[in-house]
Amino acid sequence: MEWMAWTLPTAIFFLSIGAMLIGMGLLHMKYPSTPRVGVLGIETMRGDRLFISLLGSAFINLAWIGLLDAPQYGALIICGLFAIFVFRWV
């Protein structure tokens, strides 16, 4: 019995998350990050900002699906801009 539809977009999603985690790990080994305080007023490191951007992107996509009847590509653009904001100023 199959409980989840493993489609190409699902595989790409999980491979992208894995690639980001591996990339952040390699980046941290080569260039260790130092904590910084941004607009949230909390100390964050590169991995924290990645987590915040992924979590925020999930909520952006859920809101997009729930509130709009538009293609999901618009949410992807907003998520990209949100990630840039988080990595730059959080």
PyMOL Python script that loads the backbone (N, CA, C, O; Angstrom):
from pymol import cmd

cmd.read_pdbstr("""\
ATOM      1  N   MET A   1       0.844  -1.184   0.000  1.00  0.00           N
ATOM      2  CA  MET A   1       0.000   0.000   0.000  1.00  0.00           C
ATOM      3  C   MET A   1       0.886   1.242   0.000  1.00  0.00           C
ATOM      4  O   MET A   1       1.796   1.371   0.819  1.00  0.00           O
ATOM      5  N   GLU A   2       0.611   2.137  -0.912  1.00  0.00           N
ATOM      6  CA  GLU A   2       1.392   3.361  -0.988  1.00  0.00           C
ATOM      7  C   GLU A   2       0.653   4.469  -0.261  1.00  0.00           C
ATOM      8  O   GLU A   2      -0.524   4.717  -0.522  1.00  0.00           O
ATOM      9  N   TRP A   3       1.349   5.137   0.655  1.00  0.00           N
ATOM     10  CA  TRP A   3       0.718   6.165   1.479  1.00  0.00           C
ATOM     11  C   TRP A   3       1.085   7.565   1.043  1.00  0.00           C
ATOM     12  O   TRP A   3       0.508   8.535   1.536  1.00  0.00           O
ATOM     13  N   MET A   4       2.041   7.693   0.120  1.00  0.00           N
ATOM     14  CA  MET A   4       2.426   9.030  -0.324  1.00  0.00           C
ATOM     15  C   MET A   4       2.725   8.989  -1.821  1.00  0.00           C
ATOM     16  O   MET A   4       3.322   8.035  -2.319  1.00  0.00           O
ATOM     17  N   ALA A   5       2.316   9.999  -2.507  1.00  0.00           N
ATOM     18  CA  ALA A   5       2.556  10.079  -3.942  1.00  0.00           C
ATOM     19  C   ALA A   5       3.946  10.646  -4.184  1.00  0.00           C
ATOM     20  O   ALA A   5       4.154  11.856  -4.089  1.00  0.00           O
ATOM     21  N   TRP A   6       4.890   9.781  -4.492  1.00  0.00           N
ATOM     22  CA  TRP A   6       6.256  10.237  -4.775  1.00  0.00           C
ATOM     23  C   TRP A   6       6.327  10.622  -6.247  1.00  0.00           C
ATOM     24  O   TRP A   6       6.530   9.783  -7.125  1.00  0.00           O
ATOM     25  N   THR A   7       6.155  11.892  -6.482  1.00  0.00           N
ATOM     26  CA  THR A   7       6.199  12.415  -7.838  1.00  0.00           C
ATOM     27  C   THR A   7       7.530  13.132  -8.041  1.00  0.00           C
ATOM     28  O   THR A   7       8.301  13.305  -7.098  1.00  0.00           O
ATOM     29  N   LEU A   8       7.788  13.542  -9.257  1.00  0.00           N
ATOM     30  CA  LEU A   8       9.018  14.274  -9.549  1.00  0.00           C
ATOM     31  C   LEU A   8       9.114  15.578  -8.749  1.00  0.00           C
ATOM     32  O   LEU A   8      10.181  15.860  -8.203  1.00  0.00           O
ATOM     33  N   PRO A   9       8.046  16.391  -8.654  1.00  0.00           N
ATOM     34  CA  PRO A   9       8.148  17.600  -7.829  1.00  0.00           C
ATOM     35  C   PRO A   9       8.444  17.295  -6.356  1.00  0.00           C
ATOM     36  O   PRO A   9       9.180  18.038  -5.706  1.00  0.00           O
ATOM     37  N   THR A  10       7.875  16.207  -5.830  1.00  0.00           N
ATOM     38  CA  THR A  10       8.161  15.828  -4.441  1.00  0.00           C
ATOM     39  C   THR A  10       9.631  15.462  -4.287  1.00  0.00           C
ATOM     40  O   THR A  10      10.276  15.879  -3.325  1.00  0.00           O
ATOM     41  N   ALA A  11      10.161  14.694  -5.218  1.00  0.00           N
ATOM     42  CA  ALA A  11      11.566  14.309  -5.172  1.00  0.00           C
ATOM     43  C   ALA A  11      12.477  15.531  -5.283  1.00  0.00           C
ATOM     44  O   ALA A  11      13.467  15.635  -4.558  1.00  0.00           O
ATOM     45  N   ILE A  12      12.152  16.440  -6.174  1.00  0.00           N
ATOM     46  CA  ILE A  12      12.948  17.658  -6.334  1.00  0.00           C
ATOM     47  C   ILE A  12      12.930  18.477  -5.051  1.00  0.00           C
ATOM     48  O   ILE A  12      13.957  19.025  -4.649  1.00  0.00           O
ATOM     49  N   PHE A  13      11.761  18.566  -4.401  1.00  0.00           N
ATOM     50  CA  PHE A  13      11.652  19.309  -3.144  1.00  0.00           C
ATOM     51  C   PHE A  13      12.577  18.727  -2.081  1.00  0.00           C
ATOM     52  O   PHE A  13      13.357  19.460  -1.472  1.00  0.00           O
ATOM     53  N   PHE A  14      12.500  17.426  -1.855  1.00  0.00           N
ATOM     54  CA  PHE A  14      13.316  16.816  -0.818  1.00  0.00           C
ATOM     55  C   PHE A  14      14.810  16.835  -1.183  1.00  0.00           C
ATOM     56  O   PHE A  14      15.653  17.018  -0.304  1.00  0.00           O
ATOM     57  N   LEU A  15      15.136  16.654  -2.436  1.00  0.00           N
ATOM     58  CA  LEU A  15      16.541  16.744  -2.854  1.00  0.00           C
ATOM     59  C   LEU A  15      17.074  18.171  -2.675  1.00  0.00           C
ATOM     60  O   LEU A  15      18.237  18.358  -2.317  1.00  0.00           O
ATOM     61  N   SER A  16      16.238  19.163  -2.920  1.00  0.00           N
ATOM     62  CA  SER A  16      16.654  20.560  -2.735  1.00  0.00           C
ATOM     63  C   SER A  16      16.930  20.858  -1.267  1.00  0.00           C
ATOM     64  O   SER A  16      17.920  21.514  -0.943  1.00  0.00           O
ATOM     65  N   ILE A  17      16.064  20.381  -0.377  1.00  0.00           N
ATOM     66  CA  ILE A  17      16.273  20.591   1.054  1.00  0.00           C
ATOM     67  C   ILE A  17      17.572  19.901   1.482  1.00  0.00           C
ATOM     68  O   ILE A  17      18.376  20.483   2.209  1.00  0.00           O
ATOM     69  N   GLY A  18      17.772  18.671   1.033  1.00  0.00           N
ATOM     70  CA  GLY A  18      19.006  17.947   1.356  1.00  0.00           C
ATOM     71  C   GLY A  18      20.238  18.651   0.823  1.00  0.00           C
ATOM     72  O   GLY A  18      21.253  18.736   1.514  1.00  0.00           O
ATOM     73  N   ALA A  19      20.161  19.157  -0.399  1.00  0.00           N
ATOM     74  CA  ALA A  19      21.295  19.873  -0.988  1.00  0.00           C
ATOM     75  C   ALA A  19      21.605  21.157  -0.210  1.00  0.00           C
ATOM     76  O   ALA A  19      22.769  21.509  -0.017  1.00  0.00           O
ATOM     77  N   MET A  20      20.547  21.852   0.235  1.00  0.00           N
ATOM     78  CA  MET A  20      20.780  23.061   1.036  1.00  0.00           C
ATOM     79  C   MET A  20      21.463  22.728   2.351  1.00  0.00           C
ATOM     80  O   MET A  20      22.380  23.435   2.769  1.00  0.00           O
ATOM     81  N   LEU A  21      21.027  21.659   3.007  1.00  0.00           N
ATOM     82  CA  LEU A  21      21.637  21.271   4.284  1.00  0.00           C
ATOM     83  C   LEU A  21      23.092  20.848   4.102  1.00  0.00           C
ATOM     84  O   LEU A  21      23.952  21.221   4.900  1.00  0.00           O
ATOM     85  N   ILE A  22      23.367  20.078   3.064  1.00  0.00           N
ATOM     86  CA  ILE A  22      24.750  19.671   2.785  1.00  0.00           C
ATOM     87  C   ILE A  22      25.588  20.893   2.435  1.00  0.00           C
ATOM     88  O   ILE A  22      26.712  21.037   2.916  1.00  0.00           O
ATOM     89  N   GLY A  23      25.047  21.766   1.605  1.00  0.00           N
ATOM     90  CA  GLY A  23      25.771  22.985   1.230  1.00  0.00           C
ATOM     91  C   GLY A  23      26.073  23.873   2.430  1.00  0.00           C
ATOM     92  O   GLY A  23      27.171  24.416   2.549  1.00  0.00           O
ATOM     93  N   MET A  24      25.091  24.017   3.321  1.00  0.00           N
ATOM     94  CA  MET A  24      25.319  24.835   4.522  1.00  0.00           C
ATOM     95  C   MET A  24      26.362  24.190   5.418  1.00  0.00           C
ATOM     96  O   MET A  24      27.173  24.891   6.023  1.00  0.00           O
ATOM     97  N   GLY A  25      26.354  22.859   5.512  1.00  0.00           N
ATOM     98  CA  GLY A  25      27.361  22.162   6.314  1.00  0.00           C
ATOM     99  C   GLY A  25      28.755  22.364   5.762  1.00  0.00           C
ATOM    100  O   GLY A  25      29.692  22.644   6.510  1.00  0.00           O
ATOM    101  N   LEU A  26      28.895  22.223   4.444  1.00  0.00           N
ATOM    102  CA  LEU A  26      30.205  22.435   3.813  1.00  0.00           C
ATOM    103  C   LEU A  26      30.652  23.888   3.946  1.00  0.00           C
ATOM    104  O   LEU A  26      31.825  24.165   4.195  1.00  0.00           O
ATOM    105  N   LEU A  27      29.720  24.797   3.782  1.00  0.00           N
ATOM    106  CA  LEU A  27      30.032  26.219   3.924  1.00  0.00           C
ATOM    107  C   LEU A  27      30.492  26.529   5.344  1.00  0.00           C
ATOM    108  O   LEU A  27      31.412  27.321   5.549  1.00  0.00           O
ATOM    109  N   HIS A  28      29.846  25.902   6.319  1.00  0.00           N
ATOM    110  CA  HIS A  28      30.223  26.135   7.718  1.00  0.00           C
ATOM    111  C   HIS A  28      31.601  25.558   8.024  1.00  0.00           C
ATOM    112  O   HIS A  28      32.350  26.134   8.813  1.00  0.00           O
ATOM    113  N   MET A  29      31.945  24.417   7.403  1.00  0.00           N
ATOM    114  CA  MET A  29      33.284  23.840   7.627  1.00  0.00           C
ATOM    115  C   MET A  29      34.370  24.720   7.022  1.00  0.00           C
ATOM    116  O   MET A  29      35.441  24.886   7.605  1.00  0.00           O
ATOM    117  N   LYS A  30      34.090  25.279   5.856  1.00  0.00           N
ATOM    118  CA  LYS A  30      35.100  26.106   5.188  1.00  0.00           C
ATOM    119  C   LYS A  30      35.148  27.518   5.768  1.00  0.00           C
ATOM    120  O   LYS A  30      36.229  28.062   5.990  1.00  0.00           O
ATOM    121  N   TYR A  31      33.986  28.108   6.013  1.00  0.00           N
ATOM    122  CA  TYR A  31      33.898  29.466   6.557  1.00  0.00           C
ATOM    123  C   TYR A  31      32.970  29.460   7.771  1.00  0.00           C
ATOM    124  O   TYR A  31      31.777  29.728   7.629  1.00  0.00           O
ATOM    125  N   PRO A  32      33.491  29.161   8.953  1.00  0.00           N
ATOM    126  CA  PRO A  32      32.622  29.139  10.142  1.00  0.00           C
ATOM    127  C   PRO A  32      31.909  30.480  10.322  1.00  0.00           C
ATOM    128  O   PRO A  32      32.501  31.547  10.157  1.00  0.00           O
ATOM    129  N   SER A  33      30.628  30.395  10.663  1.00  0.00           N
ATOM    130  CA  SER A  33      29.854  31.622  10.824  1.00  0.00           C
ATOM    131  C   SER A  33      29.929  32.107  12.264  1.00  0.00           C
ATOM    132  O   SER A  33      30.180  31.345  13.198  1.00  0.00           O
ATOM    133  N   THR A  34      29.706  33.381  12.398  1.00  0.00           N
ATOM    134  CA  THR A  34      29.679  33.978  13.732  1.00  0.00           C
ATOM    135  C   THR A  34      28.264  34.480  13.983  1.00  0.00           C
ATOM    136  O   THR A  34      27.592  34.931  13.056  1.00  0.00           O
ATOM    137  N   PRO A  35      27.809  34.404  15.220  1.00  0.00           N
ATOM    138  CA  PRO A  35      26.454  34.878  15.510  1.00  0.00           C
ATOM    139  C   PRO A  35      26.322  36.383  15.270  1.00  0.00           C
ATOM    140  O   PRO A  35      27.267  37.145  15.472  1.00  0.00           O
ATOM    141  N   ARG A  36      25.140  36.787  14.839  1.00  0.00           N
ATOM    142  CA  ARG A  36      24.861  38.217  14.681  1.00  0.00           C
ATOM    143  C   ARG A  36      23.430  38.493  15.097  1.00  0.00           C
ATOM    144  O   ARG A  36      22.575  37.607  15.072  1.00  0.00           O
ATOM    145  N   VAL A  37      23.185  39.724  15.475  1.00  0.00           N
ATOM    146  CA  VAL A  37      21.855  40.146  15.905  1.00  0.00           C
ATOM    147  C   VAL A  37      21.261  40.996  14.790  1.00  0.00           C
ATOM    148  O   VAL A  37      21.866  41.974  14.351  1.00  0.00           O
ATOM    149  N   GLY A  38      20.073  40.613  14.338  1.00  0.00           N
ATOM    150  CA  GLY A  38      19.417  41.341  13.253  1.00  0.00           C
ATOM    151  C   GLY A  38      18.157  42.031  13.732  1.00  0.00           C
ATOM    152  O   GLY A  38      18.048  42.414  14.897  1.00  0.00           O
ATOM    153  N   VAL A  39      17.206  42.186  12.825  1.00  0.00           N
ATOM    154  CA  VAL A  39      15.991  42.930  13.126  1.00  0.00           C
ATOM    155  C   VAL A  39      15.102  42.238  14.151  1.00  0.00           C
ATOM    156  O   VAL A  39      14.290  42.899  14.799  1.00  0.00           O
ATOM    157  N   LEU A  40      15.235  40.931  14.312  1.00  0.00           N
ATOM    158  CA  LEU A  40      14.434  40.223  15.311  1.00  0.00           C
ATOM    159  C   LEU A  40      14.966  40.424  16.726  1.00  0.00           C
ATOM    160  O   LEU A  40      14.269  40.147  17.702  1.00  0.00           O
ATOM    161  N   GLY A  41      16.178  40.898  16.830  1.00  0.00           N
ATOM    162  CA  GLY A  41      16.770  41.125  18.141  1.00  0.00           C
ATOM    163  C   GLY A  41      17.296  39.859  18.800  1.00  0.00           C
ATOM    164  O   GLY A  41      17.602  39.859  19.993  1.00  0.00           O
ATOM    165  N   ILE A  42      17.405  38.776  18.028  1.00  0.00           N
ATOM    166  CA  ILE A  42      17.955  37.536  18.563  1.00  0.00           C
ATOM    167  C   ILE A  42      19.245  37.204  17.824  1.00  0.00           C
ATOM    168  O   ILE A  42      19.459  37.630  16.690  1.00  0.00           O
ATOM    169  N   GLU A  43      20.090  36.441  18.487  1.00  0.00           N
ATOM    170  CA  GLU A  43      21.355  36.040  17.891  1.00  0.00           C
ATOM    171  C   GLU A  43      21.103  34.864  16.945  1.00  0.00           C
ATOM    172  O   GLU A  43      20.570  33.838  17.368  1.00  0.00           O
ATOM    173  N   THR A  44      21.476  34.998  15.683  1.00  0.00           N
ATOM    174  CA  THR A  44      21.280  33.926  14.715  1.00  0.00           C
ATOM    175  C   THR A  44      22.578  33.634  13.989  1.00  0.00           C
ATOM    176  O   THR A  44      23.455  34.487  13.856  1.00  0.00           O
ATOM    177  N   MET A  45      22.667  32.394  13.524  1.00  0.00           N
ATOM    178  CA  MET A  45      23.779  31.985  12.666  1.00  0.00           C
ATOM    179  C   MET A  45      23.186  31.585  11.318  1.00  0.00           C
ATOM    180  O   MET A  45      21.968  31.610  11.144  1.00  0.00           O
ATOM    181  N   ARG A  46      24.031  31.222  10.378  1.00  0.00           N
ATOM    182  CA  ARG A  46      23.581  30.891   9.030  1.00  0.00           C
ATOM    183  C   ARG A  46      22.505  29.804   9.023  1.00  0.00           C
ATOM    184  O   ARG A  46      21.503  29.932   8.319  1.00  0.00           O
ATOM    185  N   GLY A  47      22.702  28.751   9.790  1.00  0.00           N
ATOM    186  CA  GLY A  47      21.736  27.657   9.843  1.00  0.00           C
ATOM    187  C   GLY A  47      20.402  28.099  10.425  1.00  0.00           C
ATOM    188  O   GLY A  47      19.345  27.647   9.986  1.00  0.00           O
ATOM    189  N   ASP A  48      20.456  28.985  11.415  1.00  0.00           N
ATOM    190  CA  ASP A  48      19.218  29.520  11.992  1.00  0.00           C
ATOM    191  C   ASP A  48      18.435  30.304  10.952  1.00  0.00           C
ATOM    192  O   ASP A  48      17.211  30.197  10.870  1.00  0.00           O
ATOM    193  N   ARG A  49      19.142  31.087  10.165  1.00  0.00           N
ATOM    194  CA  ARG A  49      18.476  31.882   9.136  1.00  0.00           C
ATOM    195  C   ARG A  49      17.890  30.987   8.041  1.00  0.00           C
ATOM    196  O   ARG A  49      16.832  31.293   7.491  1.00  0.00           O
ATOM    197  N   LEU A  50      18.576  29.879   7.721  1.00  0.00           N
ATOM    198  CA  LEU A  50      18.028  28.921   6.759  1.00  0.00           C
ATOM    199  C   LEU A  50      16.740  28.323   7.314  1.00  0.00           C
ATOM    200  O   LEU A  50      15.748  28.222   6.592  1.00  0.00           O
ATOM    201  N   PHE A  51      16.740  27.925   8.583  1.00  0.00           N
ATOM    202  CA  PHE A  51      15.558  27.359   9.200  1.00  0.00           C
ATOM    203  C   PHE A  51      14.402  28.363   9.208  1.00  0.00           C
ATOM    204  O   PHE A  51      13.268  28.006   8.890  1.00  0.00           O
ATOM    205  N   ILE A  52      14.685  29.607   9.567  1.00  0.00           N
ATOM    206  CA  ILE A  52      13.646  30.640   9.597  1.00  0.00           C
ATOM    207  C   ILE A  52      13.072  30.855   8.194  1.00  0.00           C
ATOM    208  O   ILE A  52      11.860  31.003   8.034  1.00  0.00           O
ATOM    209  N   SER A  53      13.939  30.872   7.183  1.00  0.00           N
ATOM    210  CA  SER A  53      13.450  31.091   5.822  1.00  0.00           C
ATOM    211  C   SER A  53      12.629  29.897   5.332  1.00  0.00           C
ATOM    212  O   SER A  53      11.633  30.097   4.638  1.00  0.00           O
ATOM    213  N   LEU A  54      13.013  28.667   5.670  1.00  0.00           N
ATOM    214  CA  LEU A  54      12.239  27.497   5.262  1.00  0.00           C
ATOM    215  C   LEU A  54      10.887  27.451   5.977  1.00  0.00           C
ATOM    216  O   LEU A  54       9.867  27.136   5.365  1.00  0.00           O
ATOM    217  N   LEU A  55      10.885  27.764   7.263  1.00  0.00           N
ATOM    218  CA  LEU A  55       9.636  27.763   8.020  1.00  0.00           C
ATOM    219  C   LEU A  55       8.701  28.857   7.522  1.00  0.00           C
ATOM    220  O   LEU A  55       7.505  28.623   7.348  1.00  0.00           O
ATOM    221  N   GLY A  56       9.240  30.047   7.293  1.00  0.00           N
ATOM    222  CA  GLY A  56       8.424  31.134   6.760  1.00  0.00           C
ATOM    223  C   GLY A  56       7.891  30.809   5.374  1.00  0.00           C
ATOM    224  O   GLY A  56       6.752  31.146   5.051  1.00  0.00           O
ATOM    225  N   SER A  57       8.703  30.158   4.556  1.00  0.00           N
ATOM    226  CA  SER A  57       8.258  29.780   3.212  1.00  0.00           C
ATOM    227  C   SER A  57       7.115  28.783   3.264  1.00  0.00           C
ATOM    228  O   SER A  57       6.211  28.827   2.430  1.00  0.00           O
ATOM    229  N   ALA A  58       7.149  27.887   4.239  1.00  0.00           N
ATOM    230  CA  ALA A  58       6.040  26.934   4.390  1.00  0.00           C
ATOM    231  C   ALA A  58       4.741  27.680   4.689  1.00  0.00           C
ATOM    232  O   ALA A  58       3.700  27.373   4.109  1.00  0.00           O
ATOM    233  N   PHE A  59       4.801  28.654   5.589  1.00  0.00           N
ATOM    234  CA  PHE A  59       3.594  29.421   5.921  1.00  0.00           C
ATOM    235  C   PHE A  59       3.139  30.286   4.753  1.00  0.00           C
ATOM    236  O   PHE A  59       1.938  30.446   4.537  1.00  0.00           O
ATOM    237  N   ILE A  60       4.075  30.842   4.000  1.00  0.00           N
ATOM    238  CA  ILE A  60       3.713  31.631   2.821  1.00  0.00           C
ATOM    239  C   ILE A  60       2.976  30.753   1.817  1.00  0.00           C
ATOM    240  O   ILE A  60       1.961  31.170   1.258  1.00  0.00           O
ATOM    241  N   ASN A  61       3.476  29.544   1.583  1.00  0.00           N
ATOM    242  CA  ASN A  61       2.819  28.634   0.640  1.00  0.00           C
ATOM    243  C   ASN A  61       1.451  28.190   1.133  1.00  0.00           C
ATOM    244  O   ASN A  61       0.511  28.098   0.343  1.00  0.00           O
ATOM    245  N   LEU A  62       1.325  27.915   2.425  1.00  0.00           N
ATOM    246  CA  LEU A  62       0.018  27.533   2.963  1.00  0.00           C
ATOM    247  C   LEU A  62      -0.991  28.673   2.829  1.00  0.00           C
ATOM    248  O   LEU A  62      -2.145  28.445   2.465  1.00  0.00           O
ATOM    249  N   ALA A  63      -0.558  29.893   3.122  1.00  0.00           N
ATOM    250  CA  ALA A  63      -1.445  31.050   2.970  1.00  0.00           C
ATOM    251  C   ALA A  63      -1.826  31.236   1.508  1.00  0.00           C
ATOM    252  O   ALA A  63      -2.978  31.546   1.204  1.00  0.00           O
ATOM    253  N   TRP A  64      -0.871  31.049   0.602  1.00  0.00           N
ATOM    254  CA  TRP A  64      -1.136  31.200  -0.824  1.00  0.00           C
ATOM    255  C   TRP A  64      -2.207  30.204  -1.277  1.00  0.00           C
ATOM    256  O   TRP A  64      -3.145  30.559  -1.991  1.00  0.00           O
ATOM    257  N   ILE A  65      -2.045  28.944  -0.843  1.00  0.00           N
ATOM    258  CA  ILE A  65      -3.009  27.909  -1.235  1.00  0.00           C
ATOM    259  C   ILE A  65      -4.384  28.197  -0.636  1.00  0.00           C
ATOM    260  O   ILE A  65      -5.404  28.021  -1.301  1.00  0.00           O
ATOM    261  N   GLY A  66      -4.407  28.640   0.622  1.00  0.00           N
ATOM    262  CA  GLY A  66      -5.676  28.856   1.298  1.00  0.00           C
ATOM    263  C   GLY A  66      -6.413  30.108   0.879  1.00  0.00           C
ATOM    264  O   GLY A  66      -7.643  30.141   0.919  1.00  0.00           O
ATOM    265  N   LEU A  67      -5.692  31.138   0.479  1.00  0.00           N
ATOM    266  CA  LEU A  67      -6.326  32.424   0.225  1.00  0.00           C
ATOM    267  C   LEU A  67      -6.472  32.778  -1.251  1.00  0.00           C
ATOM    268  O   LEU A  67      -7.347  33.565  -1.610  1.00  0.00           O
ATOM    269  N   LEU A  68      -5.646  32.220  -2.093  1.00  0.00           N
ATOM    270  CA  LEU A  68      -5.646  32.608  -3.502  1.00  0.00           C
ATOM    271  C   LEU A  68      -5.919  31.415  -4.408  1.00  0.00           C
ATOM    272  O   LEU A  68      -5.642  30.269  -4.056  1.00  0.00           O
ATOM    273  N   ASP A  69      -6.451  31.701  -5.541  1.00  0.00           N
ATOM    274  CA  ASP A  69      -6.664  30.682  -6.562  1.00  0.00           C
ATOM    275  C   ASP A  69      -5.753  31.024  -7.745  1.00  0.00           C
ATOM    276  O   ASP A  69      -6.212  31.250  -8.865  1.00  0.00           O
ATOM    277  N   ALA A  70      -4.475  31.052  -7.463  1.00  0.00           N
ATOM    278  CA  ALA A  70      -3.489  31.439  -8.465  1.00  0.00           C
ATOM    279  C   ALA A  70      -2.387  30.380  -8.511  1.00  0.00           C
ATOM    280  O   ALA A  70      -2.226  29.611  -7.564  1.00  0.00           O
ATOM    281  N   PRO A  71      -1.635  30.338  -9.600  1.00  0.00           N
ATOM    282  CA  PRO A  71      -0.543  29.366  -9.688  1.00  0.00           C
ATOM    283  C   PRO A  71       0.471  29.559  -8.549  1.00  0.00           C
ATOM    284  O   PRO A  71       0.687  30.671  -8.067  1.00  0.00           O
ATOM    285  N   GLN A  72       1.070  28.471  -8.145  1.00  0.00           N
ATOM    286  CA  GLN A  72       1.976  28.472  -7.002  1.00  0.00           C
ATOM    287  C   GLN A  72       3.298  29.193  -7.296  1.00  0.00           C
ATOM    288  O   GLN A  72       4.083  29.441  -6.381  1.00  0.00           O
ATOM    289  N   TYR A  73       3.544  29.523  -8.548  1.00  0.00           N
ATOM    290  CA  TYR A  73       4.795  30.212  -8.894  1.00  0.00           C
ATOM    291  C   TYR A  73       4.906  31.579  -8.224  1.00  0.00           C
ATOM    292  O   TYR A  73       6.009  32.029  -7.914  1.00  0.00           O
ATOM    293  N   GLY A  74       3.790  32.230  -8.001  1.00  0.00           N
ATOM    294  CA  GLY A  74       3.810  33.515  -7.303  1.00  0.00           C
ATOM    295  C   GLY A  74       4.321  33.357  -5.882  1.00  0.00           C
ATOM    296  O   GLY A  74       5.088  34.190  -5.399  1.00  0.00           O
ATOM    297  N   ALA A  75       3.900  32.291  -5.207  1.00  0.00           N
ATOM    298  CA  ALA A  75       4.383  32.026  -3.854  1.00  0.00           C
ATOM    299  C   ALA A  75       5.873  31.728  -3.868  1.00  0.00           C
ATOM    300  O   ALA A  75       6.591  32.107  -2.943  1.00  0.00           O
ATOM    301  N   LEU A  76       6.343  31.051  -4.911  1.00  0.00           N
ATOM    302  CA  LEU A  76       7.771  30.751  -5.026  1.00  0.00           C
ATOM    303  C   LEU A  76       8.592  32.033  -5.107  1.00  0.00           C
ATOM    304  O   LEU A  76       9.654  32.134  -4.494  1.00  0.00           O
ATOM    305  N   ILE A  77       8.105  32.999  -5.853  1.00  0.00           N
ATOM    306  CA  ILE A  77       8.806  34.286  -5.965  1.00  0.00           C
ATOM    307  C   ILE A  77       8.824  35.006  -4.618  1.00  0.00           C
ATOM    308  O   ILE A  77       9.853  35.543  -4.209  1.00  0.00           O
ATOM    309  N   ILE A  78       7.688  35.013  -3.935  1.00  0.00           N
ATOM    310  CA  ILE A  78       7.620  35.652  -2.615  1.00  0.00           C
ATOM    311  C   ILE A  78       8.550  34.942  -1.631  1.00  0.00           C
ATOM    312  O   ILE A  78       9.218  35.597  -0.831  1.00  0.00           O
ATOM    313  N   CYS A  79       8.597  33.624  -1.685  1.00  0.00           N
ATOM    314  CA  CYS A  79       9.481  32.861  -0.794  1.00  0.00           C
ATOM    315  C   CYS A  79      10.954  33.184  -1.067  1.00  0.00           C
ATOM    316  O   CYS A  79      11.753  33.293  -0.137  1.00  0.00           O
ATOM    317  N   GLY A  80      11.299  33.332  -2.322  1.00  0.00           N
ATOM    318  CA  GLY A  80      12.677  33.706  -2.656  1.00  0.00           C
ATOM    319  C   GLY A  80      13.044  35.071  -2.102  1.00  0.00           C
ATOM    320  O   GLY A  80      14.129  35.261  -1.553  1.00  0.00           O
ATOM    321  N   LEU A  81      12.131  36.018  -2.250  1.00  0.00           N
ATOM    322  CA  LEU A  81      12.371  37.359  -1.701  1.00  0.00           C
ATOM    323  C   LEU A  81      12.437  37.327  -0.176  1.00  0.00           C
ATOM    324  O   LEU A  81      13.250  38.027   0.427  1.00  0.00           O
ATOM    325  N   PHE A  82      11.583  36.516   0.447  1.00  0.00           N
ATOM    326  CA  PHE A  82      11.588  36.370   1.897  1.00  0.00           C
ATOM    327  C   PHE A  82      12.922  35.788   2.368  1.00  0.00           C
ATOM    328  O   PHE A  82      13.486  36.252   3.360  1.00  0.00           O
ATOM    329  N   ALA A  83      13.428  34.776   1.662  1.00  0.00           N
ATOM    330  CA  ALA A  83      14.708  34.168   2.033  1.00  0.00           C
ATOM    331  C   ALA A  83      15.851  35.176   1.913  1.00  0.00           C
ATOM    332  O   ALA A  83      16.737  35.220   2.767  1.00  0.00           O
ATOM    333  N   ILE A  84      15.831  35.976   0.864  1.00  0.00           N
ATOM    334  CA  ILE A  84      16.861  37.007   0.709  1.00  0.00           C
ATOM    335  C   ILE A  84      16.802  37.985   1.878  1.00  0.00           C
ATOM    336  O   ILE A  84      17.835  38.353   2.438  1.00  0.00           O
ATOM    337  N   PHE A  85      15.587  38.406   2.246  1.00  0.00           N
ATOM    338  CA  PHE A  85      15.407  39.317   3.391  1.00  0.00           C
ATOM    339  C   PHE A  85      15.948  38.689   4.674  1.00  0.00           C
ATOM    340  O   PHE A  85      16.670  39.337   5.431  1.00  0.00           O
ATOM    341  N   VAL A  86      15.595  37.425   4.914  1.00  0.00           N
ATOM    342  CA  VAL A  86      16.021  36.766   6.149  1.00  0.00           C
ATOM    343  C   VAL A  86      17.537  36.647   6.195  1.00  0.00           C
ATOM    344  O   VAL A  86      18.133  36.955   7.228  1.00  0.00           O
ATOM    345  N   PHE A  87      18.174  36.220   5.133  1.00  0.00           N
ATOM    346  CA  PHE A  87      19.627  36.052   5.154  1.00  0.00           C
ATOM    347  C   PHE A  87      20.353  37.397   5.225  1.00  0.00           C
ATOM    348  O   PHE A  87      21.483  37.468   5.707  1.00  0.00           O
ATOM    349  N   ARG A  88      19.722  38.434   4.757  1.00  0.00           N
ATOM    350  CA  ARG A  88      20.377  39.749   4.767  1.00  0.00           C
ATOM    351  C   ARG A  88      20.200  40.494   6.087  1.00  0.00           C
ATOM    352  O   ARG A  88      21.149  41.085   6.601  1.00  0.00           O
ATOM    353  N   TRP A  89      18.977  40.467   6.640  1.00  0.00           N
ATOM    354  CA  TRP A  89      18.705  41.355   7.779  1.00  0.00           C
ATOM    355  C   TRP A  89      18.305  40.659   9.082  1.00  0.00           C
ATOM    356  O   TRP A  89      18.124  41.340  10.092  1.00  0.00           O
ATOM    357  N   VAL A  90      18.162  39.347   9.100  1.00  0.00           N
ATOM    358  CA  VAL A  90      17.770  38.683  10.362  1.00  0.00           C
ATOM    359  C   VAL A  90      19.008  38.154  11.057  1.00  0.00           C
ATOM    360  O   VAL A  90      18.907  37.562  12.132  1.00  0.00           O
TER     361      VAL A  90
END
""", "prot")
cmd.dss("prot")
cmd.show_as("cartoon", "prot")
cmd.util.cbc("prot")
cmd.orient("prot")
